[in-house]
Amino acid sequence: LGVMAYVALSCLTHYVLIPEPPPSADFFPRQGHVIVNSVAGETVRILKDRYSGDPSLVEIDVLLEPGRSVPMPHIHIGMTEVFTALEEQTNLVISGNIRSLQPGESITIHEGVPHQPFNPGKVSSRVKVSLQPVGFFDLCLVSIHGLLTKPEEERGWLVTQMQLARYATFCNIYRVDIPVWLQQSGLFFADPTLRLLGFRRWEE
C-alpha cells in the first residue's frame, strides 16, 4: 500500500501539480551547431534549425568515421526520418535487414521502425537526415550525445541507463529490444522518481 500511495502521489505531483516547464528557445541548437561524439565516431552538424522556415522540420548532416555507427539501434515515435547519402556508402540496419545507400540515394524511415545507421567502409561517410515533425529531438541530440561522451567513471552503467530512460519519454525515442508500449508504461511511473533523483529531461 505504501508503494502504491507513493507512485500515485509522485505521478500526481509530477504530471498535474508541478509539471516541468518546456525548454527555453535558447537551449535548442541552431544552424551551424556541431555535436561531436568521439566515442561513437559520429559528428552531427545542424543544417536547418527549427527557427528557419518550417519549424517542424530540422535537417542535419551526420558524418560517421570508418567502421563506426550511431550509438545504438532505436525507434522514434511521432517522427519520420529521411536519410540521403552525401559521401561514400552508408548502411542502415532497418528492422533487422541491411540497406545500403550510395551518394544521392534516399530512404524514408517511418515512425516505429527500428533502425541504426553505420559506416561499413574504410573512409568517413556522410548522410543528410531530415527530421519531421522534429518535436524536441534536435535538443535531444545535444543531450544524448553529451551523456554518451562522458568518461565511464563519471556516469557508470546504472546512471547512464537511468538518464537515458529520462531522455526517452522527452525525446520519444526507445530501445528495440523491449516492446515500446512496455517501455512507455514503465517510464510513465518511473519518470517522477527519476526527476526526484535529479535526472533532467534535457541539457542545454
N, C-alpha and C positions, 0 to 999 in steps of 0.2 A: 504493500500500500504506500509505503514511503517513497519508493522509486516511482510509482505511478503518479503520485502527487507532485514529485519534483519535475518529472517530464512534462506534466500538464502545466505547471506554473512557469517553467522555463520557456515553453513554447508560447504561452500567453504573453509573457513579458517580451520575448524576442520578436514575435510576429505582430503583436497588437499594441501593447502598451508602450514599448520603447523600440520601435523598428529602426534599423540602421538607415541613415540618410544615404542617398545616392552619391557617387563620387563627384567631386568638383570637376568642371570642364578643364581646369588647369592640370589635372592628373593624366589626361589622355595623351598618347604620343601623337606628334604632329608630323607632317610631311618632311621627309629627310631624316627622321629619328632612326637610329641604328640600335638594334638589340643583338648582342653577341653572346652566344652560348658556346664557350670554348670546350666545355665538356662533351657536348653533342656534336661539335664541329659544324654548328649552324649559325648563320648570320642573317638577320631579318632587317630589311630596310622598308620604312613606310613610304610607299609611292603616292598614295592618295589617302588623306585622313578624312575623318568624319566632318570636318569643318569646311571642306571644299566640295562643291557640287552636292550630289545626293548624300545626305547624312547617314543613310542606311548602308552605304557601300564604302568599304575600305579595301585598298589594294596594297599588297606587299610583295617585295622581292625576297625570295629565300635562296640563299647560297648554301649548298651542302658540300663539305670537303670530301675528298675521295674516301669511299668506303664508310661514310657516316650516314646518319639518319635523324629524322625528327625523333625526340627522345623516346616516345612510346606510342604504340597503336592506340587510337582513341575514336570516340564517337561524339559528334556535335548534335545537339538538339536545337532545332529552330534556326539553323544557319546552313546555307549551301556554299560550297567552295568550288571555284573553277580554277583548275591548275593549267597553266600554259608554259610549256618548256621554252626557255630562252637560250641557254647554252648547254651543250652536251646532253647526254641522256639522263633523265631522272625516272626512277621506277617508283611505283606505288603498290603497296600491298592493299588490295581492296577486297574485303570480305574473304580473306584467305587466298585470293588469286593475285598474281603479279601482272601489272600493266606497265608497259614501257612507254615513255613519252620522249619523242625526238623533238629538237627545236622546231617551234611553230605548231606543234600538236597540242590539243587541249582535251581535258576530260572534266566532267562535272561530277562532284561528289555530293549527293543529296544528304539531307539531314538523316541521322540514324544509321548511316552506312559506315562500318568500321574501316579505318584506313591508316596508313603510315607511309610517308614518302621516304625514300632512301636513294643514295647515290652509289651505284654498283661499279662506277668507273675508277680510273686512275688519275683523273683530274677533277677539279671542282665543277659542279653543275649548278644551274640557276633556273628557277621557275618563278613566274608571276602567279600570285594567288589572289583571286577576287573573293571577298567575304561579304555575303549579303543574306539576310539582314544581319549586320555585324553585332548587334546587341552591345555587350561590353567586352567582346573578345579582343579588341585591339589593346585595351588596358590589361586584359588577362595575359597577353603575350609578354608584356613587360614583367608582370608578377610571376608567372610560371618560370620563365627563363631566369629571372633573377634568383628565384629559390634554387633552381637546379644547378646554378653555377657556384653556389656557396660551398666551401670545403665541407667534406663529410663530417669532420669533427665538430663543426659549428651547428649542424642541423640534425644529424643522426637519422636512422631509418624511420623510427616512430614519429618523430617531429615532422619529417618530410611527408609521411602519409597523412598525418592529421592536417597539415597545411594544404596539401593537395585536395583533401576532402573539402576543406573550407572553400577553396577556389572552385571546386566542381559545381556547386549549386549556383554560385555567382556567374560562372562562365558558361554554364550549360554544356560542359564537356565531361565525358565519362569514360571509364575503363571498358575494355572489350571483353574481359573475362568474367564479368558479373552482369546479369541482366540489368538494363538501365532502370527499369521500374523498381527493382530491389534497391539499387543504389539511391535512387531518389527518395524512396520511402525511409530508408535508414538515415540518410543525411538530413531529412526533414526534422527528425527527432534529435539528431546529434549536433546540428548546427548551433542551437542555443548554447550548448556546453562548450563547443569549440570557440565560440565567441567569448564566453566567460573566461576561458583559459588564455585569452589574449591573441588567438589566431585571427588574422584580418582577412577580409574578402578580397582585398587588392592592395597593391603597393603603387606609389606614385611613379 
